[in-house]
């Protein structure tokens, strides 16, 4: 090759030098890229192509459009280019078409035909296979390097040779242009300073592992500082050159793989966003948001939920609450989430008002005041934070949350690409976060309704009453569990407890209607009815008005005797049986002949009333199935455990309210709501008062 003409960057070549080259070579002329030359390797790989016609006609396959576009760019800019795509090629022999992957490199040239573009096709699969067979083919590799030394200059990669003493020689340049720092002839601390602080140890360990024992193929992806000041991912590959059993050097290449790496990272992060959809409440959803971006995009992340201003107050948010925090390993422990509202800082207010991200950089461990809120300054100093990036999470044109990402220690602030990906990931959480917020709002409404209806138990002469309700501990749903207690005009007492199918606001609303109807039925003593008759009448009304799909319930009527005891009669509509905890003796369930059908199944079905006598200090307990459900086991296991807890609580001699609370506290993993109500006749001496 000779360099002539006014542009020293454009070589003049004689294309025939590539006649016997193993690489596929094609030469085009002019702006329409008329093919004037192709070597034998090219024709074997791609089949015969007509010379003298534009490249767009010679390469008319749909997937070749990118190759033609690359020729346009190289001819127009006079700069080498590269294009990668999979395609099918036809061998000139009898073999069937095969799908392969190629890297096309092109560079501007001047030949005897005039100015044009030299295209070189390299099959990447063959390169990898050649690298894996490096040791067996070391002599052939040296000959190949010598043969294609000129050809390598067309590949837009940095090609280098590393000696055992860590001296390094650049065969194909580009280091200075990429990093913005002068080429160094030795890999030393100053050379490693261009590598991202978090990747240096990984790079050195990978190299040591490849060089240890019998040298092997080296490949490592790491970040390097660029001339723009931002980091980009580089992949270096190298193979050892072994002579007489001794590694004399490593031959390697380094290429910018930022775009490929970022696409894979984007896919992983967006897959993580799917975990937000499984969140059962807003704090859990925000925790999933924070976990999705740490540590790939940031060292630590806190997510703040905006708190609406008080009614009648000034416009804008009244404050924010920190509901989720996550940090990478190696940093000090983060303070736990805090749901107490705090005033939003000046920077946070700007981000909320503008709905645009903002980054604040500062010296390590010296965070400015009034950025977000009380984002713990102590932790930021201990973690040697260097920047905070505030990104708003917008739903329906309103900022509902604020993600705050912190870079710590020797981590640089996020670059433009990092910030863009962070925004994209947080943009994708909008819909799952919206669902979590709507679910929490519905649950709050249902809980408010449910607790408003589950009023305190009345005072009963000669007995003690206690009732508790607890929503599920790990679910964002609200059920239809309910209880009720009434003192009738004749001094008798009724207790009711039930569970409506469903876990939403509809279930809570149906519960309120059913409870009110049963109250009316029970309180109307102009037509006295047994518990079975009361439930039958309720079943008829609920079924007729289509209030609920399925209801289980127990209704109990208690009449005080002259001896201080109480006669109880009850009817059970498909509900767990009452638990009797005698003053002496083991607890037992009052099952009778078994429960009748649940309500809303067959209103015409006959129902049964059972009877029992309660003595002084006996305890009767009604409950919903959330108190006895044990995941993965039969209800009988939970019923036995409840009886054991009741025995233990009774032996402690605690008041009825404490007794019920201990039964409830004994269930560590509740997946359903729990309602329970206890009735305990006074001891004979106390019953006289």
C-alpha positions in Angstrom: 0.0 0.0 0.0 1.1 3.6 -0.7 -0.2 6.8 0.7 -0.6 9.5 -2.0 -2.7 12.5 -2.8 -3.6 15.6 -0.7 -5.2 13.6 2.1 -2.6 11.6 4.0 -5.4 9.6 5.7 -6.6 8.1 2.5 -4.5 5.1 1.3 -4.0 4.2 -2.4 -4.2 0.4 -2.8 -4.0 -2.2 -5.5 -7.0 -4.5 -4.8 -5.3 -7.5 -6.3 -3.2 -7.8 -3.2 -6.3 -9.3 -1.6 -6.8 -12.0 -4.3 -5.6 -14.8 -2.0 -6.6 -13.2 1.3 -8.7 -15.3 3.6 -10.8 -12.3 4.5 -13.7 -11.4 2.3 -12.9 -8.1 0.5 -14.9 -5.9 -1.8 -14.0 -2.6 -3.4 -16.6 0.0 -4.5 -16.2 3.2 -6.5 -17.9 6.6 -6.2 -21.0 7.8 -4.3 -23.2 5.0 -5.7 -20.6 2.4 -4.7 -20.3 0.5 -8.0 -18.6 -2.7 -7.4 -15.2 -2.9 -9.1 -13.5 -5.7 -7.3 -14.2 -8.7 -5.0 -11.8 -11.4 -4.0 -12.3 -15.2 -4.1 -13.1 -15.4 -0.4 -15.9 -12.8 -0.8 -17.4 -14.8 -3.8 -17.2 -18.0 -1.9 -19.0 -16.5 1.1 -21.7 -14.3 -0.6 -21.9 -15.9 -4.0 -21.2 -14.1 -7.3 -22.1 -10.4 -7.4 -22.2 -8.4 -10.6 -19.4 -5.9 -11.0 -20.0 -2.5 -12.3 -23.4 -2.1 -10.7 -24.2 0.0 -7.6 -24.0 -1.8 -4.2 -27.7 -1.3 -3.6 -28.4 -3.6 -6.7 -25.6 -6.0 -6.0 -26.7 -6.4 -2.4 -30.5 -6.3 -2.7 -31.2 -8.5 0.4 -33.2 -6.6 3.0 -30.6 -7.2 5.7 -27.9 -5.7 3.5 -29.4 -2.2 3.8 -27.3 -1.4 6.8 -24.1 -2.4 4.9 -25.0 -0.1 2.0 -25.7 2.7 4.5 -22.3 2.1 6.1 -20.7 2.6 2.6 -22.6 5.9 2.3 -21.3 7.1 5.6 -17.7 6.1 5.0 -17.6 7.6 1.6 -19.3 10.8 2.8 -17.2 11.3 6.0 -13.9 9.8 4.9 -13.9 7.9 8.2 -13.7 4.1 8.8 -16.9 2.4 9.9 -18.2 -0.9 11.2 -21.5 -2.7 10.9 -22.6 -6.0 12.5 -25.6 -8.2 11.6 -26.5 -11.9 11.2 -27.4 -13.1 7.8 -27.6 -16.1 5.5 -24.8 -16.7 3.0 -24.5 -19.2 0.2 -21.3 -21.0 -0.3 -20.2 -21.5 -3.9 -20.1 -25.2 -3.3 -23.0 -27.6 -2.7 -23.5 -26.7 1.0 -26.9 -25.4 2.1 -27.3 -21.8 3.1 -26.0 -21.2 6.5 -26.8 -18.5 9.1 -23.7 -16.7 10.4 -22.7 -13.5 12.1 -20.3 -11.0 10.5 -18.5 -7.8 11.3 -18.2 -5.5 8.3 -15.5 -2.9 8.4 -15.1 -0.2 5.7 -12.5 2.5 5.1 -12.1 5.1 2.4 -9.5 4.3 -0.2 -8.1 5.6 -3.5 -7.4 2.9 -6.1 -6.6 3.0 -9.7 -10.3 3.2 -10.3 -10.6 6.4 -8.2 -11.9 7.2 -4.7 -14.1 4.6 -3.2 -14.6 2.3 -0.2 -12.8 -0.9 0.8 -15.2 -3.3 2.6 -13.9 -6.2 4.6 -16.2 -8.9 6.1 -15.0 -10.9 9.1 -17.0 -13.7 10.6 -16.9 -13.3 14.4 -17.6 -16.9 15.1 -14.4 -17.9 13.4 -12.5 -15.3 15.5 -13.8 -16.8 18.7 -13.0 -20.3 17.6 -9.6 -19.2 16.6 -9.0 -17.6 20.0 -10.1 -20.8 21.8 -7.6 -22.8 19.7 -4.9 -20.2 20.4 -2.3 -22.5 22.0 -2.6 -25.2 19.3 -2.4 -22.8 16.5 0.1 -20.2 17.9 2.4 -20.6 15.0 -0.4 -20.2 12.5 -1.6 -17.2 14.4 1.7 -15.4 14.1 1.7 -16.0 10.4 -1.9 -14.7 10.2 -0.9 -11.6 12.1 2.0 -10.9 9.8 -0.2 -11.5 6.7 -3.0 -9.2 7.8 -1.1 -6.5 9.6 -2.3 -4.0 7.1 -5.8 -5.4 7.1 -6.0 -5.0 10.9 -5.7 -1.3 10.6 -9.2 -1.2 9.1 -10.8 -2.7 12.2 -12.0 0.1 14.6 -10.5 -1.6 17.7 -7.4 -1.0 19.8 -4.9 -3.8 19.2 -2.1 -4.3 21.7 0.6 -6.6 22.9 1.4 -6.9 26.6 4.8 -8.3 27.8 5.3 -10.2 31.1 6.9 -7.0 32.6 3.7 -5.1 32.0 5.1 -3.1 29.2 2.5 -2.6 26.5 2.7 -1.8 22.8 -0.2 -0.4 20.8 -0.4 -2.0 17.3 -3.6 -0.3 16.2 -4.1 3.0 18.0 -7.0 4.7 19.5 -6.2 4.8 23.2 -5.5 8.5 23.4 -8.5 9.5 21.3 -10.8 7.3 23.5 -9.5 8.2 27.0 -8.2 11.7 26.4 -4.9 10.8 28.2 -1.5 10.2 26.6 -0.5 6.7 25.7 1.5 5.0 28.4 3.9 2.3 27.6 3.4 0.4 30.8 0.3 -0.7 32.7 0.8 1.1 36.0 -1.2 2.9 38.6 -1.5 6.0 36.4 -2.8 3.7 33.5 -5.3 2.1 35.9 -6.5 5.5 37.0 -8.5 5.6 33.7 -10.4 2.5 34.8 -13.6 3.0 36.9 -12.7 2.7 40.6 -15.3 -0.1 41.1 -13.8 -2.1 38.2 -10.1 -2.0 38.9 -10.0 -5.0 41.3 -12.2 -7.0 39.0 -9.9 -6.3 36.0 -6.8 -7.2 37.9 -8.3 -10.4 39.4 -9.6 -11.5 36.0 -6.1 -11.0 34.5 -4.4 -12.8 37.3 -6.8 -15.8 36.9 -6.1 -15.9 33.1 -2.4 -15.7 33.6 -2.1 -18.2 36.5 -0.9 -21.7 35.8 -1.4 -22.6 32.2 -2.3 -19.2 30.6 -5.8 -19.1 29.1 -8.1 -16.9 27.1 -8.6 -13.5 28.8 -11.8 -11.5 28.5 -13.1 -8.8 30.8 -15.6 -6.0 30.5 -14.9 -2.8 32.5 -15.5 0.9 32.5 -12.9 3.4 31.3 -12.9 7.2 31.5 -13.4 8.8 28.1 -12.2 12.1 26.7 -15.6 13.6 27.6 -15.1 12.8 31.3 -17.8 10.1 31.3 -17.2 6.3 31.6 -17.9 3.8 28.9 -17.8 0.1 29.0 -14.8 -1.5 27.2 -14.3 -5.2 26.5 -10.7 -6.5 26.3 -9.8 -9.9 25.0 -6.4 -11.4 24.8 -4.6 -14.7 24.1 -1.2 -15.8 25.3 1.7 -16.3 22.9 3.6 -19.4 24.2 7.0 -20.4 23.0 8.7 -23.5 24.4 6.2 -23.6 27.2 6.8 -20.0 28.3 4.3 -17.1 27.8 6.3 -14.4 26.0 3.5 -12.0 25.4 -0.3 -11.5 25.2 -2.0 -10.2 22.0 -5.3 -8.5 22.6 -7.9 -6.1 21.5 -10.1 -3.6 23.3 -13.4 -2.4 21.9 -16.1 0.0 23.1 -19.2 -2.1 24.0 -21.1 0.6 25.9 -24.2 0.3 23.7 -24.4 -3.5 23.9 -23.8 -3.4 27.7 -26.4 -0.7 28.2 -29.0 -2.6 26.2 -28.5 -5.7 28.3 -28.6 -3.6 31.5 -31.8 -2.0 30.4 -33.4 -5.4 29.9 -32.4 -6.5 33.3 -33.6 -3.4 35.1 -36.9 -3.4 33.3 -37.3 -7.0 34.3 -36.8 -6.0 37.9 -39.6 -3.4 37.6 -42.0 -6.3 37.3 -41.5 -7.0 41.0 -43.2 -3.7 41.7 -46.4 -5.2 40.2 -46.3 -7.9 42.9 -46.1 -5.3 45.7 -49.0 -5.5 48.2 -48.8 -2.0 49.5 -47.2 1.4 48.7 -44.1 1.0 51.0 -43.4 -2.4 49.4 -43.8 -1.0 45.9 -41.4 1.8 46.6 -38.9 -0.6 48.1 -39.0 -2.6 44.9 -38.4 0.6 43.0 -35.3 1.4 45.0 -34.0 -2.2 44.7 -34.4 -2.1 40.9 -31.7 0.5 40.4 -29.1 -0.5 43.1 -26.2 -1.2 42.5 -26.2 -1.1 38.7 -27.2 2.6 38.4 -26.4 4.0 41.8 -24.8 3.2 45.1 -27.9 4.0 47.2 -31.5 5.0 46.6 -34.2 6.4 48.8 -37.8 6.8 47.6 -40.0 9.5 49.1 -43.8 9.6 48.9 -45.3 13.1 48.6 -47.7 14.0 51.3 -50.8 16.1 50.2 -51.1 19.5 51.8 -53.6 20.0 54.5 -57.0 21.2 53.3 -57.1 24.9 53.2 -53.4 25.2 53.3 -51.0 26.7 50.7 -50.5 25.1 47.4 -47.8 22.5 46.8 -46.9 19.5 48.8 -46.8 19.8 52.6 -43.9 17.4 52.8 -42.4 14.0 51.9 -42.0 10.7 53.8 -39.1 8.3 53.3 -40.7 4.9 52.7 -37.9 2.9 51.1 -34.1 2.9 51.2 -31.6 0.5 49.6 -27.8 0.6 49.3 -25.0 -1.5 47.8 -22.9 -3.7 50.0 -19.9 -2.1 51.6 -21.7 1.1 52.6 -22.8 2.0 56.1 -26.3 0.7 57.1 -29.0 3.0 55.9 -31.5 4.5 58.5 -34.8 2.6 58.3 -37.7 4.1 56.5 -39.6 6.8 58.3 -43.3 7.5 57.6 -43.3 10.8 59.5 -43.9 13.7 57.0 -40.9 16.1 56.7 -40.8 19.4 54.8 -39.4 19.1 51.3 -36.0 20.7 50.7 -35.4 23.5 48.2 -34.0 21.2 45.5 -36.8 18.7 46.0 -39.3 21.5 45.6 -37.8 22.6 42.4 -37.8 19.0 41.0 -41.4 18.6 42.1 -42.5 21.9 40.5 -40.6 21.4 37.3 -41.1 17.6 37.1 -37.5 17.4 35.8 -34.5 15.5 37.4 -31.7 17.5 39.0 -28.3 16.4 40.2 -26.3 18.0 43.0 -22.6 17.3 43.2 -20.4 18.1 46.2 -17.1 17.2 47.8 -17.0 13.7 49.2 -18.8 13.5 52.6 -19.9 17.2 52.5 -23.6 17.2 51.4 -25.3 20.6 51.3 -28.2 21.3 53.5 -31.8 21.6 52.3 -31.5 19.3 49.2 -34.3 16.7 49.8 -35.4 16.9 53.4 -33.7 15.2 56.4 -31.9 12.8 54.0 -29.7 11.7 56.9 -26.6 14.0 56.7 -24.8 11.7 59.1 -25.1 8.7 56.7 -24.2 10.8 53.7 -21.0 11.9 55.5 -20.2 8.4 56.6 -20.7 7.0 53.1 -18.7 9.8 51.6 -21.5 10.7 49.2 -20.4 12.8 46.2 -23.7 13.5 44.5 -27.5 13.3 44.9 -29.7 12.8 41.8 -33.4 13.6 42.3 -35.8 12.0 39.8 -39.6 12.7 40.1 -42.1 9.8 39.6 -45.1 11.3 37.7 -48.5 9.7 37.6 -51.3 11.5 35.7 -49.3 14.7 35.3 -48.6 14.9 39.0 -45.5 14.1 41.0 -46.4 11.4 43.5 -42.9 10.2 44.6 -39.3 11.3 44.5 -36.4 8.9 43.9 -33.1 10.1 45.3 -30.0 8.3 44.1 -26.6 8.8 45.8 -23.1 8.2 44.4 -20.7 7.5 47.2 -17.0 7.2 47.8 -15.0 7.1 44.6 -18.1 6.6 42.4 -18.5 9.4 39.9 -21.8 11.2 39.5 -24.1 9.5 37.0 -23.4 10.3 33.4 -25.9 11.4 30.8 -26.6 7.8 29.7 -27.0 6.6 33.4 -29.4 9.4 34.1 -31.5 8.6 31.0 -31.7 5.0 31.9 -32.6 5.9 35.5 -35.4 8.0 34.2 -36.6 5.3 31.9 -36.7 2.7 34.7 -38.6 5.0 37.0 -41.0 5.9 34.2 -41.9 2.2 33.9 -42.9 1.9 37.5 -45.8 4.4 37.1 -48.6 1.9 36.4 -47.7 -0.7 39.1 -47.1 2.1 41.6 -50.5 3.6 40.6 -52.2 0.2 41.3 -50.5 -0.1 44.6 -51.6 3.4 45.6 -55.1 2.8 44.5 -55.2 -0.5 46.4 -53.9 1.1 49.5 -56.5 3.9 49.2 -59.2 1.3 48.8 -57.9 -0.7 51.8 -57.8 2.4 53.9 -61.4 3.2 53.0 -62.5 -0.3 53.8 -60.6 -0.4 57.1 -62.2 2.9 58.1 -65.7 1.5 57.3 -65.0 -1.8 59.0 -63.6 -0.3 62.2 -66.5 2.2 62.3 -69.0 -0.7 62.3 -67.1 -2.9 64.7 -68.1 -0.9 67.7 -66.9 -1.6 71.3 -68.8 -4.4 73.1 -71.6 -3.4 75.5 -71.3 -3.8 79.3 -73.1 -6.9 80.5 -74.2 -7.4 84.1 -72.8 -10.6 85.4 -70.3 -11.2 82.6 -67.4 -9.8 80.7 -67.2 -9.2 77.0 -64.1 -8.5 74.8 -63.6 -8.3 71.1 -60.7 -7.6 68.7 -60.2 -7.2 65.0 -56.9 -7.3 63.2 -56.4 -7.0 59.4 -54.0 -9.4 57.7 -50.4 -8.7 58.5 -48.9 -9.1 55.0 -51.6 -8.3 52.6 -52.9 -5.1 51.0 -56.4 -6.6 51.0 -59.3 -6.1 53.4 -61.7 -8.8 54.2 -65.3 -9.1 55.3 -64.7 -10.4 58.8 -67.1 -9.0 61.4 -68.5 -9.4 64.9 -71.3 -8.0 66.9 -72.7 -8.0 70.5 -76.2 -6.8 71.6 -77.9 -6.6 75.0 -81.6 -7.2 74.3 -84.4 -5.5 76.3 -85.0 -8.6 78.4 -81.3 -8.6 79.5 -80.3 -11.5 77.4 -77.2 -11.1 75.1 -76.6 -12.1 71.5 -73.2 -12.6 69.9 -72.5 -12.9 66.2 -69.4 -13.4 64.2 -68.9 -14.1 60.5 -66.8 -13.9 57.3 -68.0 -12.7 53.9 -66.2 -14.1 50.8 -64.1 -11.4 49.2 -61.2 -9.1 50.0 -62.2 -5.6 48.9 -64.3 -2.6 49.6 -67.4 -4.6 48.3 -66.8 -7.2 51.0 -66.6 -4.6 53.7 -69.8 -2.9 52.4 -71.7 -6.2 52.3 -70.5 -6.9 55.8 -72.0 -3.7 57.1 -75.3 -4.5 55.4 -75.5 -8.0 56.7 -74.5 -7.0 60.2 -77.2 -4.3 60.3 -79.9 -6.7 59.0 -79.0 -9.4 61.6 -79.3 -6.7 64.3 -82.8 -5.9 63.2 -83.9 -9.5 63.1 -82.4 -10.3 66.5 -83.7 -7.1 68.2 -87.3 -7.6 67.1 -88.5 -9.6 70.1 -92.2 -9.3 69.0 -91.5 -12.5 67.2 -88.9 -14.4 69.4 -86.8 -16.6 67.3 -84.1 -19.2 67.9 -80.5 -18.7 66.6 -81.3 -21.1 63.8 -84.4 -19.2 62.8 -82.6 -15.9 62.9 -79.9 -17.2 60.5 -82.6 -18.7 58.3 -84.3 -15.4 58.0 -81.0 -13.6 57.4 -80.2 -16.2 54.7 -83.5 -15.5 52.9 -82.9 -11.8 52.8 -79.2 -11.9 51.8 -79.9 -14.3 49.1 -82.9 -12.4 47.8 -81.1 -9.1 47.7 -77.8 -10.6 46.3 -75.8 -8.9 49.0 -73.0 -11.4 49.2 -71.8 -14.5 47.3 -71.1 -16.6 50.4 -71.2 -16.0 54.1 -70.2 -18.1 57.1 -71.5 -17.1 60.5 -72.3 -18.1 64.1 -75.2 -16.6 66.0 -75.3 -17.1 69.8 -78.1 -16.2 72.3 -77.1 -16.1 76.0 -79.6 -16.1 78.9 -78.4 -15.6 82.4 -79.5 -18.2 85.0 -80.3 -17.7 88.6 -77.1 -19.4 89.7 -74.9 -17.0 87.9 -74.3 -19.3 85.0 -75.5 -18.6 81.4 -77.5 -20.8 79.1 -76.2 -20.5 75.5 -77.9 -21.5 72.3 -76.3 -21.2 69.0 -76.5 -22.0 65.3 -73.5 -22.4 63.0 -73.7 -21.6 59.3 -70.5 -23.2 58.0 -68.2 -21.3 60.4 -65.3 -22.7 62.6 -66.9 -24.0 65.8 -67.0 -21.9 69.1 -64.1 -22.7 71.5 -65.1 -23.3 75.1 -62.3 -22.7 77.7 -63.7 -24.1 81.0 -62.6 -22.8 84.4 -61.1 -26.2 84.9 -60.3 -28.9 82.3 -59.0 -28.7 78.8 -60.4 -26.3 76.1 -62.8 -28.0 73.7 -64.7 -27.0 70.6 -68.6 -26.9 70.7 -69.2 -28.7 67.4 -72.5 -30.4 68.1 -73.4 -32.5 65.1 -71.4 -30.2 62.8 -72.1 -26.9 61.1 -75.0 -26.3 58.8 -74.6 -24.9 55.2 -73.1 -21.4 54.9 -75.5 -18.6 54.0 -76.3 -17.9 50.3 -76.2 -21.6 49.4 -79.7 -22.8 50.0 -82.0 -20.5 52.0 -84.6 -23.3 52.3 -82.2 -25.6 54.2 -83.1 -26.5 57.8 -80.8 -25.1 60.4 -80.0 -26.5 63.9 -79.9 -24.7 67.3 -77.4 -26.2 69.9 -77.4 -25.7 73.6 -74.8 -25.6 76.4 -74.5 -24.3 80.0 -71.7 -21.8 80.8 -70.5 -21.8 84.4 -68.8 -19.0 86.2 -65.3 -18.2 84.9 -65.9 -20.4 81.8 -64.9 -18.6 78.6 -66.7 -18.8 75.2 -64.7 -17.7 72.2 -66.0 -17.0 68.7 -63.4 -16.3 66.0 -62.9 -16.2 62.2 -60.7 -18.6 60.3 -57.7 -16.2 60.1 -57.0 -17.2 63.7 -56.5 -20.9 62.9 -55.2 -20.9 59.3 -51.6 -22.2 59.1 -50.2 -22.1 55.6 -49.8 -25.5 54.1 -51.7 -27.4 56.8 -55.2 -28.5 57.5 -57.5 -26.3 59.7 -57.3 -29.0 62.4 -53.7 -28.1 63.0 -54.5 -24.5 63.6 -57.5 -25.4 65.8 -55.3 -27.6 68.0 -52.7 -24.7 68.3 -55.5 -22.3 69.2 -56.7 -24.6 72.0 -53.1 -24.9 73.3 -52.7 -21.1 73.4 -56.0 -20.7 75.1 -54.9 -23.2 77.8 -51.7 -21.3 78.4 -53.5 -17.9 78.5 -56.1 -19.2 80.9 -53.5 -20.6 83.3 -52.0 -17.0 83.5 -55.3 -15.8 85.0 -55.3 -12.6 82.8 -58.5 -10.5 82.1 -60.6 -11.4 79.2 -59.3 -8.6 77.0 -55.7 -9.7 77.6 -56.7 -13.3 77.1 -58.0 -12.5 73.6 -55.0 -10.3 72.8 -52.6 -13.2 73.6 -54.5 -15.6 71.3 -54.2 -13.1 68.5 -50.5 -12.4 69.1 -49.8 -16.1 68.9 -50.4 -16.1 65.2 -47.2 -14.8 63.6 -48.0 -15.2 60.0 -51.6 -14.0 59.2 -52.7 -14.2 55.6 -56.3 -13.3 56.4 -58.1 -10.9 58.7 -59.0 -12.0 62.2 -62.1 -11.1 64.3 -62.7 -12.7 67.7 -65.1 -12.0 70.5 -65.0 -13.6 74.0 -67.7 -14.0 76.6 -66.9 -14.9 80.2 -69.6 -15.2 83.0 -68.5 -13.7 86.3 -67.5 -16.0 89.1 -70.5 -16.8 91.4 -69.5 -14.3 94.1 -68.9 -11.5 91.6 -72.1 -12.3 89.7 -74.2 -11.1 92.7 -73.0 -7.6 92.2 
